[in-house]
Amino acid sequence: MKMFEEPPRRKKRKRAFMDYVMLGIFVLVFGGLGIMLITVGTREMFIQQRVMANAVEVEAEVLSAGVTESKSLDTDQRLLRDNSTKSYVPEVRFAYTVGGVRYESDLLYPTVIVTGYASRESALEEIREYTAGARVRAYADVAEPQRGFLRLTNSANPQWFIVAGVLALVFLAILWRFL
């Protein structure tokens, strides 16, 4: 008599053609997302490093400063239920001159990847020193003057994009083992 009997194995269902199509679409979308995040993050990280290394100080005039609210779609259609979320992005538009040519930019940091905040107050705190009409210090790379920015500080956002892309690919690899 056996002490422990193995449970009967469940018969594996034969996959249909549409199973493979849906699996392929899932892998392409999720894998593509991971690769895109890694690519954009890496590109922005190198651009940020280059622009900061070659940045020259320029005088800029703040054209506008404010916070943009973004609200996600409410997917819960039940009465008195709302699962939407709000995020707030600080925006400062400024004008500056490099080589006698006037440029406008809205970059706080030397990357196009922006940070969203959970509250309007946090986003406003990020730009409190910038008011319309104020003269401020900005930075620009003479080789790429259209990419002016206000803070000579590295943003961690490109690295977070790379981490998110790697995590997406790791998740896909783990999931792949179970398929």
Summary of the structure (lengths in Angstrom):
residues: 179
radius of gyration: 24.3
end to end distance: 35.3
largest distance: 93.0
contacts: 466
relative contact order: 0.22
helix: 37%
strand: 28%
